[in-house]
């Protein structure tokens, strides 16, 4: 990477080296306007002219790299990276502070760090709240002593896990982060480990997701650093790990012993085994990680959903297998307090809002009879399985024509989510097979019509489209080139929204007062029974229903409505929604169990309104017709 006058130019240069992208997608990725993109392209071309290369605009495709002098351009790419950059943004400072506290062997003073980074101490003091929140997820804390400084307190196992998760996050989402070019720059250990671990896994019956493999590589590299620095793992043991997992962990421990140049305690091998088990997706025997508990939980969830929501998923063998596999490793993580962040949790709540509520209710009920505490991140992964099962059985009549090969690097739950997204948005697609990136690279030829991947791949004999489980508009456009789909949602507004159920709340009003007023009207009109209001209040008490951008979606804990309706409320002065949230646009959902498929379409409207930042426009509308016009405009952009 060469020296560019602005970091954004460097990022733009990196992005366009690997793929052709239009102005709109570049603007979205860089969080700038299309005009700024055009200006940046012009600035880049001025620099590249001396190296025999230019970015040219190809009509209908976007900007692509055209190299006229390969030798000169290669010289540009081989130039040294810019000098180490200090953190400037809030997120960069948080990441740097985390690294400092996790790797420091002595107490730190914020004033010293502030002087080093040319900042005020008050700025860093504000960042420390997020640093403490991050560390608390791993049961780590910072002790402050006057005239002495700040020191990290916690178990060595937690420090290593936190460091590994931080490095995985940066290398996956922020590869140009200045921390990776400085103190946390990957060393030779990581390169050696990637090659060796791939060989060890290939020789075993254990399978990790690509993301799990990345974590294991980073954890092992960090373990080597900590061992060399004199920080061995404290006492740790486990007695419920399968023999093949222990065998693999012993091989890896032998490699760490050579790299670190020191003997390893049994605790090191045991902790490695737990992390392998917690991130494995296949190859474990059903009796391996306390399978009785896993099967009990899986059956309990499906039984609860059938009893309270009348969706019978108990005979779905595919769902049962996926759910049991995930729950088995989830129990290991919960038992040993291994945190598995869910990077798409916010998207899951948006796109699987109903499935999230169903799963949350089932898990909350099960938790009353269990010693385990299931985190919101883990619930999000369960939602993916349940949501896919609901769509598979309660949305029928689709016709599948083009055949697609799915390549996914993030595990079964993400894979099922990607499948569900395709079935929902492009019902004519038939998924021929689903494989990992490692399996794709071994294929000589692709027999499907095209490949849909969550990661960038080298094309073989079929086109490759990159799409996330919750795709951007640009990714949807790319997929739409291969298949045609009717995206009309306007008919849904006519069926479930009407002027009788539209209210502009003048003056101040409390949440409970609003619920009572709306539920009483719906009950009087025969849409719901007298059990509806108590259920709405109970659901809100479990977890707030604020979606974002001042939009809230209150609803009952179950599908209790006799007929489906949506009550729309505009509150210009806002309604306190708890936890510091203020709701300005409220949609009270009364959904009948017979309308689940249509209900999924209703959620499309709410997601559209939030993405388009439509709250201010909606608050200006004082009539139902005005509201409906804005809603139709937002839906047309999806």
C-alpha positions in Angstrom: 0.0 0.0 0.0 1.4 3.4 -1.0 1.5 6.7 0.8 -1.7 8.6 0.1 -2.5 12.1 1.3 -5.7 11.0 3.0 -6.6 7.6 4.6 -9.9 7.5 2.7 -7.9 7.4 -0.6 -5.9 4.5 0.7 -9.0 2.6 1.6 -10.6 3.4 -1.8 -7.5 2.2 -3.6 -7.6 -1.1 -1.7 -11.3 -1.7 -2.3 -11.1 -1.1 -6.1 -8.1 -3.3 -6.5 -10.2 -6.4 -5.9 -13.5 -5.7 -7.5 -15.5 -3.4 -9.8 -17.9 -1.2 -7.9 -20.4 1.6 -8.8 -20.3 5.1 -7.2 -23.3 4.3 -5.0 -21.8 1.3 -3.4 -18.4 3.0 -2.9 -20.3 5.9 -1.2 -22.1 3.5 1.1 -18.9 1.7 2.1 -16.9 4.9 2.7 -19.9 6.8 4.3 -19.5 9.7 1.9 -21.5 11.2 -1.0 -21.1 10.1 -4.6 -19.7 13.5 -5.4 -16.9 12.9 -2.9 -16.3 9.5 -4.5 -15.8 11.1 -7.9 -13.4 13.6 -6.4 -11.4 10.9 -4.7 -11.2 8.9 -7.9 -9.9 11.9 -9.7 -7.2 12.4 -6.9 -6.2 8.7 -7.1 -5.9 8.8 -10.9 -3.5 11.8 -10.6 -1.3 9.7 -8.3 -1.6 6.5 -10.4 -0.8 8.2 -13.7 2.9 8.1 -12.8 2.6 4.3 -12.2 0.9 3.3 -15.4 -2.6 2.7 -14.0 -6.0 4.4 -13.9 -9.5 3.7 -12.4 -11.9 3.9 -15.3 -15.7 4.0 -15.2 -17.3 1.1 -17.1 -21.0 1.9 -17.9 -23.4 -0.4 -16.1 -20.6 -1.9 -13.9 -18.7 0.8 -12.0 -15.1 1.7 -11.5 -12.4 -0.8 -12.4 -8.6 -0.8 -12.3 -6.9 -0.6 -15.7 -3.1 -1.3 -15.6 -1.0 -0.3 -18.6 2.4 -0.7 -17.0 2.4 -3.8 -14.7 6.0 -3.4 -13.6 5.5 0.2 -12.5 2.2 -0.5 -10.8 3.8 -3.4 -8.9 6.5 -1.0 -7.7 3.8 1.2 -6.2 2.1 -1.7 -4.4 5.5 -2.7 -2.9 6.2 0.7 -1.4 6.4 0.8 2.4 3.3 1.5 4.5 3.0 4.9 6.1 4.5 5.4 9.6 2.7 4.2 12.6 -0.5 6.2 13.1 -1.9 7.2 16.4 -5.5 6.6 17.3 -7.8 9.5 16.5 -11.4 8.3 16.3 -13.3 7.1 19.4 -13.4 3.5 18.3 -9.7 3.5 17.5 -8.9 4.9 21.0 -11.1 2.2 22.6 -9.3 -0.6 20.7 -5.8 0.9 21.6 -6.8 1.3 25.2 -8.0 -2.3 25.4 -4.7 -3.6 23.9 -2.7 -1.5 26.4 -4.6 -2.8 29.5 -4.7 -6.4 28.3 -0.9 -6.6 27.5 0.5 -4.3 30.2 2.7 -5.8 32.9 2.5 -2.7 35.1 0.0 0.0 36.0 -1.0 2.6 33.5 -1.8 6.2 33.9 -4.3 7.9 31.5 -2.3 11.1 31.7 0.8 9.4 30.3 -1.2 7.8 27.5 -2.9 11.2 26.7 0.5 12.9 26.4 1.7 10.2 24.1 -1.3 10.5 21.9 -1.5 14.3 22.1 -4.9 14.3 23.6 -6.5 15.6 26.8 -7.0 13.2 29.7 -10.8 14.1 29.6 -11.1 12.5 26.2 -9.6 9.2 27.3 -11.7 9.3 30.5 -14.8 9.3 28.3 -13.5 6.3 26.3 -12.9 4.3 29.5 -16.7 3.6 30.0 -16.7 1.6 26.7 -13.4 -0.1 27.6 -14.9 -1.2 31.0 -18.0 -2.5 29.3 -16.0 -4.5 26.8 -13.8 -6.0 29.6 -16.9 -6.8 31.8 -18.1 -9.3 29.1 -15.0 -11.4 30.0 -15.3 -10.8 33.8 -12.3 -8.5 33.8 -12.1 -5.2 35.7 -9.8 -2.2 36.1 -8.6 -1.2 39.5 -7.7 2.4 40.1 -5.3 3.4 42.9 -4.4 7.1 43.6 -0.9 8.0 42.6 -0.4 4.5 41.4 -2.4 4.1 38.2 -4.8 1.7 36.7 -4.3 -2.1 36.6 -6.3 -4.9 34.9 -7.6 -7.6 37.2 -8.9 -10.9 36.1 -8.0 -14.5 35.1 -5.3 -15.2 32.5 -7.8 -17.3 30.5 -10.2 -14.3 30.2 -7.3 -12.0 29.1 -6.3 -14.3 26.3 -9.9 -14.8 25.1 -10.5 -11.0 25.1 -7.3 -10.4 23.2 -8.1 -13.0 20.6 -11.6 -11.7 20.1 -10.2 -8.1 19.7 -7.7 -9.3 17.1 -10.3 -11.3 15.2 -12.6 -8.3 15.1 -10.0 -6.0 13.7 -8.5 -8.3 11.1 -12.0 -9.3 9.9 -13.8 -5.9 9.9 -11.0 -3.3 10.1 -7.9 -4.7 8.3 -6.4 -1.2 7.9 -6.7 -0.4 11.7 -3.6 1.4 12.9 -3.3 -1.1 15.8 -2.6 -3.9 13.3 0.2 -2.0 11.8 1.8 -1.3 15.1 1.8 -3.0 18.5 -0.6 -5.8 17.4 1.0 -6.5 14.0 0.6 -10.2 13.2 4.0 -12.0 13.6 5.6 -15.2 12.3 3.7 -17.2 14.9 0.4 -16.5 13.2 1.6 -17.6 9.8 3.1 -20.8 11.2 -0.1 -21.6 13.2 -2.4 -21.1 10.2 -0.6 -23.7 8.2 -0.2 -26.2 11.0 -3.7 -25.9 12.4 -5.2 -26.5 8.9 -3.2 -29.7 8.7 -4.3 -30.8 12.2 -8.0 -30.2 11.5 -7.8 -31.9 8.1 -6.5 -35.0 9.8 -9.2 -35.0 12.5 -13.0 -35.6 12.4 -13.6 -32.1 13.9 -14.8 -29.2 11.8 -14.6 -25.6 12.7 -16.2 -22.7 10.9 -13.8 -20.4 9.1 -14.5 -17.8 11.8 -13.8 -20.4 14.5 -10.5 -21.2 12.7 -9.5 -17.5 12.7 -10.2 -17.3 16.4 -8.2 -20.4 17.2 -5.2 -19.1 15.2 -5.3 -15.8 17.0 -5.7 -17.4 20.4 -2.7 -19.7 19.8 -0.5 -16.8 18.6 -1.5 -14.8 21.7 -0.9 -17.8 24.0 2.6 -18.0 22.6 3.2 -14.3 23.4 1.8 -14.6 26.9 3.8 -17.7 27.7 7.1 -16.0 26.5 6.2 -13.0 28.7 5.8 -15.3 31.7 2.0 -15.5 32.0 1.0 -19.2 32.0 -2.6 -20.2 32.3 -3.9 -20.7 35.8 -5.5 -24.0 37.0 -8.2 -25.0 34.6 -9.8 -28.4 34.0 -12.8 -29.9 32.2 -14.3 -33.4 32.3 -16.9 -33.3 29.6 -14.9 -32.9 26.4 -14.8 -35.6 23.7 -11.7 -37.7 23.3 -11.1 -36.6 19.7 -11.2 -33.0 20.8 -8.7 -33.6 23.6 -6.5 -35.4 21.1 -6.5 -32.5 18.7 -5.8 -30.1 21.6 -2.8 -32.1 22.7 -1.3 -31.9 19.2 -1.8 -28.1 19.1 -0.3 -27.8 22.6 2.8 -29.6 21.4 3.1 -27.0 18.6 2.7 -24.1 21.1 5.4 -25.7 23.3 7.9 -25.5 20.4 6.9 -22.0 19.4 6.9 -20.6 22.9 10.0 -22.5 24.0 8.6 -23.5 27.3 6.7 -26.3 28.9 2.9 -26.2 29.0 0.7 -27.2 32.0 -2.3 -29.5 31.6 -4.5 -26.4 32.0 -3.3 -25.1 28.6 -4.4 -28.2 26.8 -7.7 -28.3 28.7 -8.5 -24.7 27.8 -7.6 -25.3 24.1 -10.0 -28.2 24.1 -12.9 -26.1 25.5 -12.4 -23.5 22.8 -12.3 -26.1 20.1 -15.5 -27.7 21.4 -17.2 -24.3 21.8 -16.6 -23.4 18.1 -17.0 -26.8 16.4 -19.9 -27.3 14.1 -19.6 -31.0 13.0 -17.7 -34.1 13.7 -18.6 -34.4 17.4 -20.5 -37.5 18.5 -24.0 -36.9 19.8 -22.9 -38.0 23.3 -19.9 -35.6 23.3 -20.6 -32.4 25.1 -23.4 -33.3 27.6 -25.8 -34.1 24.8 -28.7 -34.9 27.2 -28.8 -31.2 28.2 -28.6 -30.1 24.6 -31.4 -32.3 23.4 -33.6 -31.4 26.3 -33.2 -27.7 25.6 -33.8 -28.2 21.8 -37.0 -30.2 22.5 -38.1 -27.7 25.1 -37.8 -24.8 22.7 -39.8 -26.6 20.0 -42.4 -27.8 22.4 -42.9 -24.3 23.8 -43.3 -22.8 20.3 -45.9 -25.4 19.4 -47.8 -24.9 22.6 -47.8 -21.1 22.8 -47.6 -20.1 19.1 -49.2 -23.1 17.3 -46.2 -23.5 15.0 -45.3 -27.2 15.0 -41.6 -27.5 14.2 -41.0 -30.7 16.2 -40.9 -33.0 13.2 -38.4 -30.9 11.1 -35.4 -33.2 11.2 -33.2 -30.6 9.5 -34.1 -27.9 12.1 -33.7 -30.4 15.0 -30.2 -31.4 13.8 -29.0 -27.9 13.3 -30.5 -26.7 16.6 -29.1 -29.6 18.6 -25.6 -29.1 17.1 -25.7 -25.4 18.0 -27.1 -25.9 21.4 -24.5 -28.6 22.2 -21.6 -26.1 21.7 -23.6 -23.3 23.2 -23.9 -25.2 26.5 -20.1 -25.6 26.5 -19.7 -21.8 26.0 -22.2 -21.0 28.7 -20.7 -23.5 31.2 -17.2 -22.2 30.8 -18.2 -18.5 30.4 -16.8 -18.3 26.8 -18.2 -15.1 25.2 -19.2 -15.5 21.5 -20.1 -12.0 20.2 -22.9 -11.9 17.6 -21.9 -9.3 15.0 -25.3 -9.4 13.3 -27.5 -9.2 16.4 -29.0 -5.9 15.4 -29.8 -7.2 12.0 -31.3 -10.3 13.4 -33.7 -8.2 15.6 -34.7 -6.2 12.5 -35.1 -9.0 9.9 -36.3 -11.8 12.3 -38.2 -9.6 14.7 -41.1 -12.1 15.1 -38.8 -15.1 15.4 -36.8 -13.2 17.9 -39.8 -12.7 20.1 -40.8 -16.3 19.8 -37.3 -17.6 20.7 -36.9 -15.0 23.5 -40.1 -16.2 25.1 -39.1 -19.9 24.8 -35.6 -19.3 26.2 -36.9 -17.1 29.1 -39.3 -19.9 30.1 -36.6 -22.5 29.9 -34.1 -20.3 31.9 -36.4 -20.5 34.9 -35.7 -24.2 35.2 -32.0 -24.1 34.3 -28.7 -23.0 36.1 -27.5 -21.5 32.8 -27.9 -17.9 31.8 -28.2 -17.4 28.1 -26.8 -14.1 26.8 -28.6 -12.0 24.2 -25.8 -12.9 21.7 -26.5 -16.6 22.1 -30.3 -16.0 21.8 -29.6 -14.2 18.5 -28.0 -17.4 17.1 -30.9 -19.5 18.2 -33.3 -17.0 16.5 -31.6 -17.8 13.1 -32.4 -21.5 13.4 -36.0 -20.9 14.6 -36.7 -18.2 12.1 -35.5 -20.3 9.2 -37.7 -23.2 10.4 -40.7 -20.9 10.6 -40.1 -19.7 7.1 -39.5 -23.2 5.7 -42.9 -24.5 7.0 -45.2 -21.5 6.9 -44.3 -19.8 3.6 -45.2 -22.1 0.8 -46.0 -21.9 -2.9 -42.6 -20.8 -4.2 -41.2 -21.9 -7.5 -37.5 -22.6 -7.7 -35.6 -22.4 -11.0 -32.0 -21.2 -11.0 -29.5 -23.4 -9.1 -27.1 -21.7 -6.7 -24.1 -22.9 -4.7 -23.8 -21.2 -1.3 -20.3 -20.6 0.2 -20.5 -19.5 3.9 -17.6 -19.1 6.4 -19.5 -18.3 9.6 -21.2 -21.5 10.6 -24.6 -23.3 10.3 -26.8 -20.5 11.7 -25.4 -17.9 9.3 -25.7 -20.4 6.4 -29.4 -21.1 7.2 -30.0 -17.3 7.5 -28.5 -16.8 4.0 -30.7 -19.6 2.6 -33.8 -18.1 4.2 -32.9 -14.6 2.8 -32.7 -16.1 -0.7 -35.9 -18.0 -0.4 -37.7 -14.9 0.9 -36.4 -12.4 -1.6 -35.6 -14.7 -4.6 -38.0 -17.6 -4.3 -37.1 -19.0 -7.7 -33.6 -19.8 -6.6 -32.9 -23.5 -5.8 -29.9 -24.0 -3.4 -28.0 -26.9 -4.9 -25.5 -27.2 -2.0 -23.9 -25.2 0.8 -20.2 -25.5 1.6 -17.4 -23.7 3.4 -14.7 -21.6 1.7 -12.1 -24.3 2.3 -14.3 -26.8 0.5 -15.0 -24.4 -2.4 -11.2 -24.0 -3.0 -10.8 -27.7 -3.5 -13.5 -27.9 -6.2 -12.3 -28.1 -9.8 -15.6 -27.0 -11.3 -18.9 -25.6 -10.2 -22.1 -27.4 -11.4 -24.6 -24.9 -10.1 -25.7 -21.9 -12.3 -23.9 -19.4 -10.0 -22.2 -19.0 -6.6 -23.4 -16.9 -3.8 -20.8 -16.3 -1.1 -20.4 -14.4 2.1 -16.7 -13.9 1.4 -14.9 -12.8 -1.8 -13.8 -15.8 -3.9 -11.8 -16.5 -7.0 -14.2 -17.4 -9.8 -14.0 -20.8 -11.4 -16.3 -21.7 -14.2 -19.4 -19.9 -12.8 -20.0 -16.3 -11.7 -19.7 -15.4 -8.0 -21.9 -12.9 -6.2 -20.9 -11.7 -2.7 -23.9 -11.3 -0.4 -24.2 -11.1 3.4 -27.1 -12.8 5.2 -28.5 -9.3 5.6 -27.5 -7.8 2.2 -27.1 -4.2 1.2 -29.1 -2.7 -1.6 -26.1 -3.1 -3.9 -25.8 -6.8 -3.2 -29.5 -7.2 -3.9 -29.0 -5.5 -7.2 -26.2 -7.9 -8.0 -28.4 -10.9 -7.2 -31.3 -9.5 -9.1 -29.2 -9.6 -12.3 -29.3 -13.4 -12.0 -33.0 -13.8 -11.1 -36.1 -11.7 -11.3 -38.4 -11.1 -8.3 -41.5 -9.1 -7.6 -40.8 -6.8 -4.6 -44.2 -5.2 -4.4 -45.4 -4.7 -0.8 -48.1 -2.0 -1.3 -51.0 -4.4 -1.0 -50.0 -5.1 2.6 -50.8 -1.5 3.6 -54.3 -1.8 2.2 -55.0 -5.0 4.2 -53.6 -4.3 7.6 -53.5 -0.5 8.0 -56.5 1.8 8.0 -57.6 5.2 9.2 -59.5 3.8 12.3 -56.2 2.6 13.7 -54.2 5.8 13.1 -53.6 8.2 16.0 -51.6 11.4 16.4 -51.0 11.6 20.2 -51.2 15.3 21.2 -49.5 16.2 24.4 -47.6 14.0 26.8 -48.6 10.4 27.3 -47.1 7.5 29.2 -46.4 4.1 27.8 -48.9 2.2 29.9 -51.6 4.8 29.2 -51.0 4.4 25.5 -51.2 0.5 25.7 -54.4 0.6 27.6 -56.1 3.0 25.2 -55.1 1.2 22.1 -55.8 -2.3 23.4 -59.2 -1.3 24.7 -60.2 -0.1 21.2 -58.9 -3.2 19.5 -60.7 -5.4 22.1 -64.0 -3.4 21.6 -63.7 -4.0 17.8 -63.1 -7.7 18.2 -59.5 -7.8 17.0 -58.2 -9.1 20.4 -59.4 -10.5 23.7 -59.0 -9.4 27.3 -55.7 -11.3 27.5 -54.0 -9.1 24.9 -53.1 -6.0 27.0 -51.5 -8.0 29.9 -49.4 -9.9 27.3 -48.3 -6.6 25.7 -47.2 -5.2 29.1 -45.4 -8.5 29.9 -43.5 -8.6 26.6 -42.3 -5.0 27.1 -41.1 -5.9 30.6 -38.9 -8.7 29.3 -37.1 -6.6 26.8 -37.9 -3.2 25.2 -39.4 -3.2 21.7 -37.6 -0.1 20.4 -36.4 -0.9 16.9 -34.3 2.3 16.2 -34.7 5.8 14.9 -37.5 6.5 17.4 -39.6 3.6 16.1 -41.1 1.1 18.6 -43.0 -2.1 17.8 -45.0 -3.2 21.0 -46.9 -6.5 20.7 -48.1 -9.4 22.7 -45.9 -12.2 24.0 -47.8 -14.7 21.8 -49.9 -14.5 18.6 -53.1 -13.7 20.5 -55.0 -11.6 18.0 -58.2 -12.9 16.5 -57.6 -10.8 13.4 -54.5 -9.0 12.3 -54.2 -5.3 12.5 -51.5 -2.6 13.0 -52.3 0.4 15.1 -50.1 3.4 14.0 -49.4 6.2 16.5 -47.4 9.3 15.9 -46.2 11.1 19.1 -44.5 14.4 18.2 -43.5 15.0 21.8 -42.2 11.5 22.3 -43.1 8.7 24.7 -40.6 7.4 27.3 -39.9 3.8 26.3 -37.5 2.9 29.1 -33.7 2.6 29.2 -33.4 6.2 27.9 -35.2 5.5 24.7 -37.9 7.9 23.3 -40.5 6.6 20.9 -42.0 9.0 18.3 -43.5 6.4 15.9 -45.3 3.4 17.5 -46.8 0.4 15.7 -48.9 -1.8 18.0 -49.0 -5.2 16.3 -51.9 -7.5 16.8 -51.1 -10.5 14.7 -53.2 -13.6 14.2 -51.4 -16.9 14.0 -52.9 -17.6 10.6 -51.2 -14.5 9.2 -47.6 -15.3 9.9 -46.5 -15.1 6.3 -48.1 -11.7 5.8 -46.7 -10.6 9.2 -43.2 -11.0 7.8 -44.1 -8.6 5.0 -45.3 -6.1 7.6 -41.9 -6.1 9.2 -40.4 -5.1 5.8 -42.2 -1.8 6.2 -40.7 -1.1 9.6 -37.2 -1.9 8.5 -37.7 0.3 5.4 -38.9 3.3 7.5 -35.9 2.9 9.9 -33.3 2.6 7.1 -34.7 5.6 5.3 -34.7 7.6 8.5 -38.3 8.5 8.0 -39.3 9.4 11.6 -39.1 13.2 11.0 -41.2 12.9 7.8 -43.8 10.7 9.5 -44.1 13.2 12.4 -45.0 15.9 9.9 -47.9 13.9 8.5 -51.2 14.5 10.2 -53.4 12.2 8.3 -53.5 8.5 7.5 -53.3 9.2 3.7 -50.1 11.2 4.2 -48.6 8.4 6.4 -49.5 5.8 3.7 -47.9 7.8 1.0 -44.6 8.0 2.9 -44.8 4.3 3.6 -45.3 3.4 0.0 -42.3 5.6 -1.0 -40.1 3.8 1.5 -41.2 0.3 0.4 -40.5 1.2 -3.2 -36.8 1.8 -2.4 -36.3 -1.8 -1.0 
